[in-house]
Amino acid sequence: MFDNIVMFVLMVVAVVITAIVVLAIVKHNNGTQGSNGVSQREFNELRSQYEQARAQAQENGNQAIRYRTQAEQLAERL
């Protein structure tokens, strides 16, 4: 009889611990994309910043080419 009570208490404790772990995992993953902890909104924001930086770098490269071309044309005149 005493063994049955001990086993029942241990089972209840195991269920409670499992529930706490599951709730902690669900709370941690709430609103995240996959298991990496990055939300979709945060991912989209970072992607937008990356695209803007890439476009700016492309424009800077194009501007550098124009300056180089102008410098070469001026050097030919000298």
Secondary structure by P-SEA (a helix, b strand, c coil): caaaaaaaaaaaaaaaaaaaaaaaaaaaaccccccccccaaaaaaaaaaaaaaaaaaaaaaaaaaaaaaaaaaaaaac
